[in-house]
Structures are given as structure tokens and as C-alpha cells.
Amino acid sequence: MNRNRGAVRWLLLAILLLSFSAASFSQIAVGISVRIGPPALPVYAQPICPGPGYFWTPGYWAWNDDAGYFWVPGTWVVAPVGMLWTPGYWGWGGGFYAWHAGYWGPHIGFYGGINYGFGYTGVGFVGGEWRGGAFYYNRAVTNVSVTNVTHVYSRTVVVNTRTVSYNGGAGGLEARPTPQEEAAHERHIAPLAEQTQHERVAGQNRENFASENHGRPAIAATARPGDFSSRSAVPARAAGGEYHAPAMSPKQARVGSNPGNGARSNEGFRPFTPPAKNGGSAGNAARPNDTRPMQPRESAPKQSSSRPSAPPKKQSVPKEERHKGQ
């Protein structure tokens, strides 16, 4: 009898933990809607792959209700075998920008047409592929060393240099899911615990907030999740476009919050522009295998202009390095 009671207790505990995990993912990664769009994606180099089995997860702008957008550095994560990472993205609709959470799955799904670089060209992923239980890296677009990784190949890819960070709306990417992306309805896995912790730690550093770094974070990428030390961190070499401080506070911008009188104004909103039926432009293309550091060729769409609440901190950015994949 006692043994049966113990088994029931363990079962109830497992159900409780699973429910808590699902709820946590829902609160952190989904259900975020704001009235102002994210800054352009910063320009940065990819840290070298730490070893076999690591999968690149690109950086993105996350949201904090007290301080607005903050940068979550791109990082290498040990992938579940056979799984690929579909990045999250911001999409315009219904008068606001909504966050669509990233996930792991057997195939790459739709991620807004955003060019995150390093194999994420806006559609699919060309940075590597699974062959059985081993992941093979495309050295043409990912920073891997044959001394650390033996499963490699090289396949030329046309690199897109656009830095627009959201889908739809004025100035946003006009992209729709491809038939292959629409068909990717397999079992999806929420971000791993180290990914969630990576975002939490990033949100605790004031230098990661757009209001402080003006779209050029001091830590744009890391070699491993949660490791923000100097030996792992890579700074942005440039902002992806001109930064303009939003005209409303983060609390006013958050949909579902109580914005007060400030939200009655249309400042901070973007007029809706329906995406083209035939998909968006491919953007500015770089020459294949061009390893020169690339600068953005167009500025991100302007947000409503006002003075930043605090002067930007001076940051020391090392000289430009040669890199691959962007």
C-alpha cells in the first residue's frame, strides 16, 4: 500500500512539474504584444562553434515591461538530436507587434522572413544538416574549425544583408509562409532550459537594453548560453540602422497594460501595410563567399522620435574582424 502511495505521489509531482514548465514557457516566450516595433538587428560576427552537436540560435530583441526592448545575444546550444531551431520573430497585426516564440522541431518553420544570418536567410536554414545522429556544418556560412568539428561541408549561399527585425507593417518584411513552412506541423519542443536562462540573464544587464545601447549591444553573441564573460562574448560591430527612442514608455507601449492618457495618442504606432501576395523582396544580396565585414545597406524603419531618457554609455568596440555567414 505504501509503495502504491509513493508511486502516486511521484506521478502527481511529475504532472505538476510539466505543467509548471509549460506555464513558464507561455509566460516568457508567448503572449507579448507591444505598440512599438523593435530596433534593427545589429551587425556582429559569430563566435566559433565550441564543438560537435552545437546548434546556432541567433540573437533577437526581447521585451521587458519596465525598460522596453533588450538584446538577447545569439549563442551556440547543444541541440536535441535530429532537431532544428526555428527562431522567434516579431510580427505586425491588429495594431501592434506580437512575439512569435521560437521552437525546436524536425524541420524549420516560418520565422517571419527575418534574415538572422549565419544560415538563417529568411527562409529555412542552410547552416548545416543532420545526417543520422551527427550534425554536419556548412563552413560557408558558419564559424566552425575542423580542429573542433570534423563533420563539415561547404555549400555556397547567397547572403542577404538586410537588418529589418519584424514582419509586416510599415517598413517591415513582406513575407508569407512557404508551402513547406505551412506543412511543418510536427511535434515542437519549447526552448531548452539553458536558452530560457540565457534570456533571463540578458534581461538583467542594462547594457543590453536598446535605450542604453541604441541598437548596438556590447554583447551581441556568446560562445555558450549564459556565458557573458569576455572570453565568450562578441560585441556588435555596428547597429543595423539609426536608433530613435520611442515616444511612449514601455508600460504605455505594452498591450494589455494600463497605459493611461499617454496611449490615447497615435505616436509610437506604425500604419499597417498589407504584405505582398507574392512574398517579400530578397533584400540586398552579397557576393557568395564574400568574407569582408558587411555593413547594413539600409536603415531600419524609424520609430517615433524623441530624446533618449539617458545619454548612451560609451562602449569600446574592438576593430572589425573578418567573419563568415553574414
N, C-alpha and C positions, 0 to 999 in steps of 0.2 A: 504493500500500500504506500509506504513512504517513498519507494522508488518511483512509483507512478506519479506521486505528487511532485517529486523533483523534476521529472520529465515535463510535466505540465508547466511548471514554473519556468524552466528553460525555454519552452516553446513560447510562452507569453512574453518573456524577455526579448526573444529574437524578433517577434512581431512588433514589439514596442520600438526596438532599435531601427528596424526597417522603416517604420512609419516616421520616426524622427528624422532619419536620413532623407526620406523623400520630401518631408516638410521643409527641411533646411535648404535643400536644393531649390525648392519652389520659391522660398523667400529670397535667396541670394541671386539666383540666375534668371528668374522669370518674373513677370508681373510688374516690370518697371516701365513707366511711361512719363515722358517729360515734354515740356513745351519748347525747349531749345535744343538744337542739334549739336552733336559732338564736334570737336575740332578735327582738322585733317590729321591723317595718320603721319606720325613723324618718320623721318628717313634715318635708318640705322642699319648697322651691319649685324649679321647673325653670328652668335658665338659658335665656336667649334663644337661639334657633336661629342658628348662625353664618352660614348661607347655604343656598342650594338644594342638594338632594341629600343633606343630612344627615338621619340617622335616629336617633331617640331609643332608647337602650339603658338600661333602668332599673338603679338600684343594687341590690346584693344582698349578703348575708353570705357570705363565702368562709371557708375553713378553713385554719389553719396548725397543724401538729402540735406546734409548740413553744409557741404562745401562744393557740390557740383561734380563735374567730370574729373576723374583721375585715371592715370595711365597704369594699366596692368602690363608689366613687361612680358614680351614673348619669352618662351623658355622651352627647354627640352624636357620631355616627360617620358618615363618608361611606359610604353603603350601596352594595353591588353593585347595578347597575341591575336592577330587577324583583324584587329580593329583599326579604323582610321578616324582622325579627328575632324569634325565639321565645325568650323569656328562660328561663334555667335556674331550677330550683326544688329545694327540699328536700322529700323525701317519706319518710314513716314506713313501715316494713315489716320484718318479721323481727327485731324487737327493736332497731332502730337507724334513724338518719336517713341517707338516701343522697342525694347530689347528682346531679341530672339536668341535664346540661350544656345550655346554650343553643346555638342554631344559626341560620343563615340559610337561607331557603327561599322558594319561590313563595307559600306560604300559611302562616298562623300555626298552629302545632300546640298541643298541650296543655302548659300551664306550671303545673299544679297548682291552678288556680283562684285563684292569688295575685293580689291587687289591687295591682299595682305602680304604678298611677296613670298619668296623662298619656297616656291612651288604652288602657292595659292594665287592663281592668276585671276580669279573672279569666278571661274567655273572649274569644278573638280580640283584635283591635286596631282601635280607632276613632279613632286619632290622625292618620290620613292614608291615602292610597292612591296606587298607581301608575296613571298614565294615559299609556300609551305609554312613552316614555323619561323622563318627568318625574314627580317625586313631588309630590303636592298635599297640603297640610297642613290639618287641621281646627283652625281657630283657637279653637274652643270648648273644646278640651282641651289644646292645645299652645301654648307660648310662642313665637310667631313674629311678626316685624314685616314689614309689607308693604314696608318700605324695603329689607329684605334678601332677602325671598322674595316673589315675585309669584304663584306658584301656590298659592292658598289657597281655602278654602271654610269655611263654618260650619254644623255639624250638632250640634244639642243632644244631649247624652249624660247619662244619669243617673249621677252619680258615686258610687262606693262608697268609704266611708272606713275600711274595716277594715284593720288593720295586721298581721294574722296572717301569718307568714312561711314556713309549711310546710304540707304536705298530709298528712292522716291523723293518727292518734294522738290522745291526749287533748288537747283544745283546738285541734287542727288543723282545717284546712278540709276539709269533706266534699264533695269534688268528684271527678267522674269525667270522662274524655274524652267530648266530644260526638261524634256520628257524623261530623261534618265534621272534627274533630280526629283521629279514628281513621283517617280516609281520607287524611290528609295524609302520605303516604309518599313524597313526591317526593324528588328529589336534595337533600341537605342539605349546607351548607357550614359548616365549623368557624369559630369566632370569628376575626376578622381579626387580623393581627399587632399592630396598634395596640390592639386590645382585650386581647390577652394581655399586652402590655407594660403597659397601664393597670392590670391586676390585680396584676402583679408590683410595680409602683411603689407601689401602695396598700398592699401587704403589707409594705413596708419602713418604713412610718410608724407608729410606736407609737400615735399618737393615733387611728388607725383601728380599733384593737382594742377589742372590746366590754369587755374587762377594764379598759380605760383610760377609754373614753368612756361606758360604761354605757348603750349603746343610742342615744346622741345624738352622732354624729360631727361633728367640727368642719368636715370637708369631706364634705358629703352628695352633692354633684353638681358637675360641671365642664362648661364650655362645649365643651371638646375633650378627647379622650383623652390622658392623660399630662400635662395641664396643670393642676397643682395650685397655681398662683400665685393671689394674692389677687384679681387681675382676672378670673379664671375660676371660682374656687371659690365654692360656695354652702353655707353651714352649715345643719345641721338646726335647725329651729325648735323641735323637741320630740322626745323619744323616743316610740316608738309604744306603749310600755307600761312597767310597772315592771320594772326590771332586777334579777335575782337571780344572783349569781355561782354557777357550777356547783360541785357538791360533789366533783368529781374533776378531776384535772389534765388538760390536753389530751392528753398521752401516754396516760393511762389511758382517756380517752374515745374515742380513735381505734380503730376496729375493725380488727383485723389486726395491731395493735401488741402489745407485751408489757406489759400493764397492771400486772402484779404483784398483790399482795394487794388493792390498792385496788379492783380491778374486780370482786371477788367479791361486793361489796355491790350492792344494787339502787338505791342512791342515784344520782340523775342519770338514771335511766330514766323513761320515761313509759308507763303502761299503754296497750295497744292498744285503740282504739275503731274498729270497722269503719265505713268511710264509708257514709252512707245511699245506698240504691239509686237514689233519685231526684235525687241531686246535693245540693249544699250550699245553705245559706242565702245570699241575695244580700247579707246584711250590712246595715249602716246606710246608707241612701241619703241623699244630699244633694240639695237642690233644684237643678234644672237652671240652669246659668249663674250659680250662686252663687259669687262670686269672693272671698268672705271666707276668710281663712286658716282651715283646718279643723283642729281638734284631735281626736285619736283618742277614740272614744266607749267603747272597751273596752280593758282591759289585755291584753297578751299573756299566754299561759299561763305560770304560774310554774315556773321551774326549781327544783331542789332548792336550798335556801337555805344560804348560808354567807357569812362575811365576805369581801369582796374582798381579794386579796393586797396591794394597794396602794391608798392613797386616791386618789380621782379627781382629775384635774387640773382646775383652774379654767379655764373657757373663756369667752370673751367672744363672745356671740351677738348680732348686730345685731337691731334691732327688727323685728318681723314685717312682711313685705312682702305686698302683695297678689299673688296668683298665680292661674293657671288650671290646670284639668285635674285637681286632686286634692281 
